[in-house]
């Protein structure tokens, strides 16, 4: 892909961004220790590490979001003290964080969100017209090869789908022609076509001399894009590798122990008791009705792209939405949950797709995040029993190996993967009849993924049903006993995992959710 707006980046990246002895501590808790790295012009550096390794902390220091660091950061050879994201962008460092919601200002239009820096510096354009804003917004989108209508540009950005919001934040980051662009899990909510378009843009930016830090848990993407791989573990640099990458060694550096690149469930468990059914349910406008049985004793993996109807299944069963047609049953009886509380009372729980908007309570402790939906069951005579509350939180921390200083730590201080463990653990601790998990592994490392998968297998073995809804083939094969492929609201495949293979699933899937790995590269 070529884009006229990329020409504006010609000559950028002339300087080197470097760190020397950078450390970050919160009280006695040291989260980044003596990190020294160089990010050179015209290269893509993949930053890897398990959840809690220090990746987010490093990104915050480099992007000005956390000025409380020691050590030295240099941009173009000049020592700088980064104190705010605005200052960092002015100096040439732009970041697109994993928490997409943090980059969108609700109440402002899509065009205004695309040109947010202009609004923040209103003195530069005190009489900026709507037409001017739309022109600048279109130019920003053109960097990614996108063209959106005036209707979309004028709409409230709060209504954007996650994938579109991610594109807005990325396009805005590229407007300032940065020297260093930091991308944290940039494809986590993108379709295959959107991801490939992003990769073409990144390659073009690299050719123009831009330095890019790329954070991802998808090794195929890293193999396809990266010039170097830097691994963090426990806040320290473990390795800094150039091509060709030795993936088993990289995984060992990440996890601190031998690890396999993939780990399928093996022999699939087969459930017999039907817990819930969808009977002639229409998931999407104009899609064919689908029927599906969900059985106790097995983990069902529902695989589909964004817009395939996965989330619609979860929301219908969890009482968040009413199907367009058809009926539901639970335990053999008609099931019409009118709101999430009805579903929870019936033993149906949902781990939502967007943990930032729907899963966690910012500013609250780990303990409060675990127990807040269950105040009635953790109370006696209407009074909350602190002992029961703490016991439940400690059980979630222990069962899923949540990296935290304890139940009283703020959920905001946890890494994204550990936040996800808390959200998953919260709902699985309820002893559900049916657990629904919508994209539960987004932004989650291999070790955390396996811990969550093990817990799902345990609740299925205990007689519950678990449904994992994902757009990642490897995630589904790792955790699912039975695999359903959903395309445009219709079921294309329904087989047990030990009776099919990736080729058959991908054939039914009509294209994986992110570009296939190069031959010989880990998925």
C-alpha positions as CSV (number, residue, x, y, z in Angstrom):
1,X,0.0,0.0,0.0
2,X,1.1,3.5,-0.7
3,X,-0.5,6.5,0.7
4,X,0.2,10.2,0.0
5,X,0.2,10.9,3.7
6,X,3.2,8.6,4.2
7,X,5.4,10.9,2.2
8,X,5.2,13.4,5.1
9,X,7.2,10.9,7.1
10,X,10.2,11.1,4.7
11,X,13.2,12.0,6.7
12,X,11.7,11.3,10.1
13,X,13.4,8.9,12.4
14,X,16.7,10.5,11.8
15,X,17.5,10.3,15.6
16,X,17.8,7.3,17.9
17,X,15.5,6.9,20.9
18,X,17.5,5.2,23.7
19,X,17.1,4.3,27.4
20,X,20.0,4.0,29.8
21,X,19.4,2.4,33.3
22,X,15.7,3.2,33.3
23,X,13.9,2.0,36.5
24,X,10.4,2.4,37.9
25,X,9.3,1.7,41.4
26,X,6.0,2.2,43.3
27,X,7.1,2.4,46.9
28,X,9.1,-0.7,47.6
29,X,7.7,-2.5,44.6
30,X,10.3,-2.3,41.8
31,X,8.5,-3.0,38.5
32,X,11.3,-2.0,36.0
33,X,15.0,-2.5,36.7
34,X,17.9,-0.9,34.9
35,X,16.5,-1.1,31.4
36,X,18.9,0.0,28.6
37,X,17.8,-0.3,25.0
38,X,18.1,1.5,21.6
39,X,15.3,1.9,19.1
40,X,16.9,2.8,15.8
41,X,15.4,4.5,12.7
42,X,13.8,2.2,10.1
43,X,13.3,-0.9,12.3
44,X,10.4,-2.6,14.0
45,X,11.2,-3.9,17.5
46,X,8.9,-6.5,19.0
47,X,8.5,-6.2,22.8
48,X,7.6,-9.5,24.4
49,X,7.0,-10.5,28.0
50,X,4.4,-12.4,30.1
51,X,1.8,-10.4,31.9
52,X,3.4,-8.3,34.6
53,X,6.8,-8.4,32.9
54,X,7.0,-4.6,32.7
55,X,6.0,-3.9,29.1
56,X,3.2,-1.5,30.0
57,X,5.5,0.3,32.5
58,X,8.2,0.7,29.9
59,X,5.7,2.0,27.4
60,X,4.3,4.5,29.9
61,X,7.7,5.9,30.7
62,X,8.6,6.2,27.0
63,X,5.3,7.9,26.1
64,X,5.3,10.4,29.0
65,X,2.4,8.7,30.8
66,X,4.6,7.9,33.8
67,X,7.2,10.6,34.6
68,X,8.2,8.8,37.8
69,X,11.2,6.9,36.3
70,X,14.9,7.1,37.1
71,X,17.6,6.8,34.5
72,X,18.0,8.5,31.2
73,X,15.9,8.7,28.0
74,X,17.5,10.3,24.9
75,X,15.7,11.3,21.7
76,X,18.0,12.1,18.7
77,X,20.9,12.2,21.1
78,X,19.4,14.8,23.4
79,X,18.6,13.8,27.0
80,X,14.9,14.5,27.8
81,X,12.7,14.2,30.9
82,X,9.3,13.0,29.7
83,X,6.6,14.4,31.9
84,X,3.4,14.0,29.8
85,X,2.0,12.3,26.7
86,X,1.6,15.7,25.0
87,X,5.3,16.6,25.6
88,X,6.3,13.1,24.3
89,X,4.3,13.5,21.1
90,X,5.8,17.0,20.6
91,X,9.3,15.4,20.9
92,X,8.4,12.6,18.4
93,X,7.1,9.7,20.5
94,X,3.5,8.5,19.9
95,X,1.8,5.6,21.6
96,X,-1.3,3.5,20.9
97,X,-2.2,1.8,24.1
98,X,-3.9,-1.6,24.5
99,X,-6.8,0.0,26.4
100,X,-8.4,1.5,23.3
101,X,-11.2,3.2,25.4
102,X,-8.6,5.4,27.0
103,X,-7.8,7.0,23.6
104,X,-11.4,7.9,22.8
105,X,-13.2,10.9,24.2
106,X,-16.9,10.2,24.4
107,X,-19.1,13.1,23.5
108,X,-16.8,14.3,20.8
109,X,-17.3,13.3,17.2
110,X,-15.1,10.8,15.3
111,X,-13.5,13.7,13.4
112,X,-12.8,15.5,16.6
113,X,-11.2,12.4,18.1
114,X,-9.0,12.0,15.0
115,X,-7.8,15.6,15.4
116,X,-7.7,15.7,19.2
117,X,-4.3,17.3,19.4
118,X,-5.6,20.3,17.4
119,X,-8.4,20.7,19.9
120,X,-5.9,20.5,22.8
121,X,-3.9,23.3,21.1
122,X,-6.9,25.5,20.2
123,X,-4.8,28.6,20.1
124,X,-3.3,27.3,16.9
125,X,-6.7,27.1,15.2
126,X,-9.1,29.2,17.3
127,X,-11.8,29.4,14.5
128,X,-11.5,25.9,13.2
129,X,-14.5,25.0,11.1
130,X,-16.3,21.7,10.8
131,X,-15.2,21.4,7.2
132,X,-11.6,21.9,8.2
133,X,-11.9,19.3,10.9
134,X,-13.4,16.8,8.5
135,X,-10.6,17.5,5.9
136,X,-7.9,16.9,8.6
137,X,-9.8,13.8,9.8
138,X,-9.9,12.3,6.3
139,X,-6.2,13.0,5.8
140,X,-5.5,11.1,9.1
141,X,-7.6,8.1,8.0
142,X,-5.9,8.1,4.6
143,X,-2.7,7.1,6.3
144,X,-4.4,3.8,7.0
145,X,-6.0,3.6,3.6
146,X,-9.4,4.3,5.0
147,X,-12.2,6.5,3.8
148,X,-15.2,7.1,6.1
149,X,-18.4,9.0,5.3
150,X,-19.3,12.4,6.8
151,X,-22.1,10.6,8.7
152,X,-19.5,8.5,10.5
153,X,-17.1,11.4,11.0
154,X,-19.8,13.5,12.5
155,X,-21.1,10.7,14.9
156,X,-20.2,10.4,18.6
157,X,-17.0,8.4,18.9
158,X,-18.5,6.6,21.9
159,X,-20.6,4.6,19.5
160,X,-17.6,3.1,17.5
161,X,-17.0,-0.6,17.6
162,X,-13.7,-1.6,19.3
163,X,-12.0,-2.3,16.0
164,X,-13.0,1.1,14.5
165,X,-12.0,2.9,17.7
166,X,-8.5,1.3,17.5
167,X,-8.1,2.5,13.9
168,X,-9.0,6.1,15.1
169,X,-6.4,6.0,17.8
170,X,-3.8,4.7,15.5
171,X,-4.5,7.2,12.7
172,X,-4.3,10.0,15.2
173,X,-0.9,8.8,16.5
174,X,0.5,9.0,12.9
175,X,-0.7,12.6,12.3
176,X,2.3,14.1,14.1
177,X,4.9,12.2,11.9
178,X,6.6,10.7,15.0
179,X,10.1,9.4,15.3
180,X,9.1,6.5,17.5
181,X,5.6,4.8,17.3
182,X,4.6,2.5,20.1
183,X,1.8,-0.1,19.3
184,X,0.5,-2.2,22.2
185,X,-1.5,-5.2,20.9
186,X,-2.6,-3.3,17.8
187,X,-4.4,-6.2,16.0
188,X,-6.3,-7.5,19.0
189,X,-9.6,-6.2,17.7
190,X,-8.9,-6.0,13.9
191,X,-10.2,-8.3,11.2
192,X,-7.7,-10.1,8.9
193,X,-8.1,-7.4,6.2
194,X,-7.6,-4.6,8.7
195,X,-4.6,-6.3,10.2
196,X,-3.0,-6.8,6.8
197,X,-3.6,-3.2,5.9
198,X,-2.0,-2.2,9.2
199,X,1.1,-4.3,8.4
200,X,1.5,-2.7,5.0
201,X,1.3,0.7,6.6
202,X,3.9,-0.3,9.2
203,X,6.3,-1.6,6.5
204,X,5.9,1.6,4.6
205,X,6.6,3.7,7.8
206,X,9.7,1.6,8.5
207,X,10.9,2.2,4.9
208,X,10.5,6.0,5.6
209,X,12.8,5.7,8.6
210,X,10.3,5.5,11.5
211,X,11.2,3.4,14.5
212,X,8.4,1.2,15.8
213,X,7.9,-0.7,19.0
214,X,5.4,-3.5,18.5
215,X,3.9,-5.3,21.5
216,X,2.0,-8.5,20.7
217,X,1.5,-12.1,21.9
218,X,0.9,-13.2,18.3
219,X,4.2,-14.7,17.2
220,X,3.3,-15.1,13.6
221,X,2.8,-11.3,13.3
222,X,6.2,-10.7,15.0
223,X,7.9,-13.2,12.6
224,X,6.4,-11.4,9.7
225,X,7.2,-7.8,10.8
226,X,9.9,-7.5,13.4
227,X,13.6,-6.8,12.8
228,X,14.4,-7.5,16.5
229,X,12.8,-9.1,19.5
230,X,13.3,-7.7,23.0
231,X,12.1,-9.9,25.9
232,X,11.2,-8.5,29.3
233,X,10.8,-10.7,32.4
234,X,10.2,-9.4,36.0
235,X,11.0,-5.9,34.9
236,X,14.4,-6.7,33.3
237,X,15.7,-7.2,29.8
238,X,16.3,-10.9,29.3
239,X,17.3,-10.9,25.6
240,X,17.5,-8.6,22.5
241,X,17.6,-10.8,19.4
242,X,18.0,-10.1,15.7
243,X,16.8,-12.3,12.9
244,X,16.6,-15.2,12.5
245,X,14.5,-15.6,15.7
246,X,14.9,-18.8,17.8
247,X,11.4,-19.1,19.2
248,X,11.9,-21.7,21.8
249,X,14.7,-19.7,23.3
250,X,12.5,-16.5,23.2
251,X,9.7,-18.4,25.0
252,X,12.1,-19.6,27.6
253,X,13.3,-16.0,28.2
254,X,9.6,-14.9,28.5
255,X,8.4,-17.6,30.9
256,X,11.6,-18.6,32.7
257,X,10.9,-22.2,31.9
258,X,10.7,-24.6,29.0
259,X,7.6,-23.9,27.0
260,X,6.0,-25.3,23.9
261,X,4.7,-23.1,21.1
262,X,1.3,-24.7,21.1
263,X,-0.5,-27.0,23.4
264,X,-3.8,-28.5,22.2
265,X,-6.2,-30.1,24.6
266,X,-5.6,-33.6,23.3
267,X,-8.5,-36.0,23.7
268,X,-11.7,-34.1,23.6
269,X,-14.2,-34.5,26.4
270,X,-17.8,-35.2,25.2
271,X,-20.7,-33.9,27.2
272,X,-24.1,-35.5,27.1
273,X,-26.4,-33.5,29.2
274,X,-27.7,-30.5,27.3
275,X,-27.5,-27.4,29.4
276,X,-28.7,-24.8,26.9
277,X,-30.0,-24.6,23.3
278,X,-30.4,-22.0,20.6
279,X,-33.4,-23.1,18.4
280,X,-33.8,-21.4,15.1
281,X,-32.1,-18.2,16.5
282,X,-31.4,-15.4,14.1
283,X,-28.1,-13.7,15.2
284,X,-27.7,-11.0,12.6
285,X,-30.1,-9.1,10.3
286,X,-30.8,-11.3,7.2
287,X,-28.7,-14.2,8.5
288,X,-30.0,-17.8,8.5
289,X,-31.5,-19.2,11.7
290,X,-29.0,-21.3,13.7
291,X,-29.6,-24.1,16.2
292,X,-26.9,-25.1,18.7
293,X,-26.7,-27.4,21.7
294,X,-24.4,-26.5,24.6
295,X,-23.5,-29.5,26.8
296,X,-22.3,-30.0,30.3
297,X,-18.9,-31.5,30.7
298,X,-17.2,-29.9,27.7
299,X,-15.6,-26.7,26.6
300,X,-17.3,-25.4,23.5
301,X,-15.2,-23.1,21.3
302,X,-17.1,-20.8,19.0
303,X,-14.8,-19.4,16.3
304,X,-15.6,-16.4,14.2
305,X,-14.5,-13.1,12.9
306,X,-15.7,-9.7,14.2
307,X,-19.3,-9.5,13.1
308,X,-19.8,-13.2,12.7
309,X,-22.4,-13.4,15.5
310,X,-20.2,-14.7,18.4
311,X,-21.0,-11.8,20.7
312,X,-24.7,-12.0,19.8
313,X,-24.8,-15.6,21.1
314,X,-23.2,-14.5,24.4
315,X,-25.4,-11.5,24.8
316,X,-28.6,-13.4,24.2
317,X,-27.7,-16.1,26.7
318,X,-26.5,-13.5,29.3
319,X,-29.6,-11.4,29.1
320,X,-27.9,-8.4,27.4
321,X,-29.9,-8.6,24.1
322,X,-32.9,-10.3,22.6
323,X,-32.3,-12.5,19.6
324,X,-33.9,-11.3,16.3
325,X,-35.8,-14.6,16.1
326,X,-36.0,-18.1,17.5
327,X,-35.9,-19.3,21.1
328,X,-33.6,-20.3,23.9
329,X,-33.8,-23.1,26.5
330,X,-31.9,-23.6,29.8
331,X,-32.0,-27.0,31.6
332,X,-34.8,-28.1,29.2
333,X,-37.1,-25.1,30.0
334,X,-37.8,-22.0,27.9
335,X,-35.3,-19.3,28.8
336,X,-36.0,-15.6,28.3
337,X,-33.5,-13.6,30.4
338,X,-34.6,-10.0,30.3
339,X,-31.5,-8.6,32.0
340,X,-28.1,-9.9,33.2
341,X,-29.3,-10.3,36.8
342,X,-31.9,-12.9,35.6
343,X,-29.2,-14.8,33.8
344,X,-26.8,-14.7,36.8
345,X,-29.7,-16.0,39.1
346,X,-30.2,-18.8,36.6
347,X,-26.5,-19.7,36.7
348,X,-25.4,-18.1,33.4
349,X,-22.4,-15.8,33.6
350,X,-20.5,-13.8,31.0
351,X,-16.9,-12.6,30.8
352,X,-17.4,-9.7,28.3
353,X,-15.2,-8.9,25.3
354,X,-14.1,-5.4,26.5
355,X,-12.8,-5.8,30.0
356,X,-12.0,-2.1,30.3
357,X,-15.5,-0.9,29.6
358,X,-17.5,-3.9,30.8
359,X,-15.3,-6.0,33.0
360,X,-13.4,-4.1,35.6
361,X,-14.2,-1.3,38.1
362,X,-11.3,1.2,37.8
363,X,-10.1,2.6,41.1
364,X,-11.5,-0.4,43.1
365,X,-9.4,-3.1,44.7
366,X,-8.9,-6.6,43.3
367,X,-11.1,-7.9,46.1
368,X,-13.9,-5.5,45.3
369,X,-13.7,-6.4,41.6
370,X,-14.0,-10.0,42.4
371,X,-16.9,-9.8,44.8
372,X,-19.1,-6.8,43.9
373,X,-21.6,-8.9,41.8
374,X,-22.1,-11.3,44.6
375,X,-22.8,-9.0,47.6
376,X,-26.0,-11.0,48.4
377,X,-24.1,-14.3,48.6
378,X,-21.3,-12.7,50.7
379,X,-23.6,-11.2,53.2
380,X,-25.5,-12.2,56.3
381,X,-28.6,-10.3,57.2
382,X,-27.8,-7.8,54.5
383,X,-24.4,-7.0,55.9
384,X,-21.3,-7.8,53.9
385,X,-19.2,-10.5,55.5
386,X,-15.6,-9.3,55.0
387,X,-14.3,-12.8,55.7
388,X,-16.3,-14.3,52.9
389,X,-15.4,-11.4,50.6
390,X,-11.6,-11.8,51.2
391,X,-11.8,-15.6,51.0
392,X,-13.4,-15.4,47.6
393,X,-10.8,-12.9,46.3
394,X,-7.9,-15.0,47.7
395,X,-9.3,-18.1,46.0
396,X,-9.4,-16.3,42.6
397,X,-5.8,-15.0,43.1
398,X,-4.5,-18.5,44.0
399,X,-6.5,-20.5,41.4
400,X,-5.5,-18.3,38.4
401,X,-2.0,-17.3,39.7
402,X,-2.9,-13.6,39.6
403,X,0.3,-11.5,39.9
404,X,-0.7,-8.9,42.6
405,X,0.5,-7.7,46.0
406,X,-2.8,-8.9,47.4
407,X,-6.6,-8.5,47.4
408,X,-6.3,-4.8,48.5
409,X,-4.2,-3.8,45.5
410,X,-6.0,-1.5,43.0
411,X,-7.1,-3.3,39.9
412,X,-5.6,-0.3,37.9
413,X,-2.1,-1.4,39.0
414,X,-2.3,-4.9,37.5
415,X,-1.2,-5.7,34.0
416,X,-3.9,-6.3,31.4
417,X,-3.5,-10.1,31.5
418,X,-3.8,-10.1,35.3
419,X,-6.9,-7.9,35.1
420,X,-8.4,-10.4,32.7
421,X,-7.6,-13.2,35.2
422,X,-9.5,-11.3,37.9
423,X,-12.5,-10.8,35.6
424,X,-12.5,-14.5,34.5
425,X,-12.0,-15.7,38.1
426,X,-14.8,-13.5,39.4
427,X,-17.4,-15.2,37.3
428,X,-16.0,-18.7,37.5
429,X,-16.0,-18.4,41.3
430,X,-19.8,-18.2,41.2
431,X,-20.0,-21.9,40.4
432,X,-22.0,-21.3,37.2
433,X,-24.1,-23.7,35.3
434,X,-23.0,-22.1,32.0
435,X,-19.9,-19.8,31.7
436,X,-19.6,-17.7,28.5
437,X,-16.3,-16.1,27.8
438,X,-16.1,-13.6,24.9
439,X,-12.5,-13.2,23.6
440,X,-11.1,-14.0,27.0
441,X,-7.5,-14.3,25.8
442,X,-7.2,-10.9,24.1
443,X,-3.9,-9.4,25.3
444,X,-3.2,-12.4,27.5
445,X,0.1,-14.3,27.4
446,X,0.6,-18.0,26.9
447,X,1.0,-18.9,30.6
448,X,-2.1,-16.9,31.5
449,X,-4.0,-18.5,28.6
450,X,-3.2,-22.0,29.8
451,X,-4.1,-21.2,33.4
452,X,-7.5,-19.9,32.3
453,X,-7.9,-22.9,30.0
454,X,-7.1,-25.3,32.8
455,X,-9.7,-23.6,35.0
456,X,-12.3,-24.0,32.3
457,X,-11.5,-27.7,31.9
458,X,-12.0,-28.0,35.7
459,X,-15.4,-26.4,35.8
460,X,-16.5,-28.5,32.8
461,X,-15.3,-31.7,34.6
462,X,-17.3,-30.6,37.5
463,X,-20.5,-30.7,35.4
464,X,-20.8,-27.2,34.1
465,X,-20.7,-26.0,30.5
466,X,-18.2,-23.5,29.2
467,X,-18.3,-21.6,26.0
468,X,-15.2,-19.7,24.7
469,X,-16.0,-17.2,21.8
470,X,-12.8,-16.3,20.0
471,X,-11.4,-15.2,16.6
472,X,-8.1,-17.1,17.1
473,X,-7.8,-20.6,15.8
474,X,-4.9,-21.6,18.0
475,X,-6.7,-20.3,21.2
476,X,-9.7,-22.4,20.3
477,X,-7.6,-25.6,19.7
478,X,-5.8,-25.0,23.0
479,X,-8.9,-24.9,25.2
480,X,-11.9,-26.4,23.4
481,X,-13.3,-29.9,23.3
482,X,-15.8,-29.1,20.6
483,X,-15.4,-26.4,17.9
484,X,-18.1,-24.5,16.1
485,X,-17.2,-22.2,13.2
486,X,-19.5,-19.2,12.8
487,X,-19.5,-17.1,9.6
488,X,-21.9,-14.2,9.0
489,X,-24.4,-15.5,11.6
490,X,-24.4,-19.1,10.3
491,X,-22.7,-22.3,11.6
492,X,-20.2,-23.7,9.0
493,X,-18.7,-26.4,11.2
494,X,-19.5,-28.3,14.4
495,X,-17.0,-31.0,15.4
496,X,-15.1,-32.3,18.3
497,X,-11.5,-31.0,18.4
498,X,-9.9,-34.5,18.1
499,X,-12.0,-35.2,14.9
500,X,-10.8,-32.1,13.0
501,X,-7.7,-30.1,12.3
502,X,-6.6,-26.5,11.7
503,X,-6.8,-26.8,7.9
504,X,-10.5,-27.9,8.1
505,X,-11.4,-25.3,10.6
506,X,-9.6,-22.5,8.7
507,X,-11.3,-23.7,5.5
508,X,-14.7,-23.3,7.2
509,X,-13.6,-20.1,8.8
510,X,-12.9,-18.6,5.4
511,X,-9.8,-16.9,6.6
512,X,-8.2,-16.6,10.0
513,X,-8.6,-13.6,12.2
514,X,-5.1,-12.5,11.7
515,X,-2.7,-13.2,8.8
516,X,-1.3,-16.7,8.6
517,X,2.2,-17.2,10.0
518,X,5.1,-17.5,7.6
519,X,6.1,-21.1,7.0
520,X,8.1,-22.4,9.9
521,X,7.1,-19.5,12.2
522,X,5.1,-20.1,15.4
523,X,1.4,-19.3,15.2
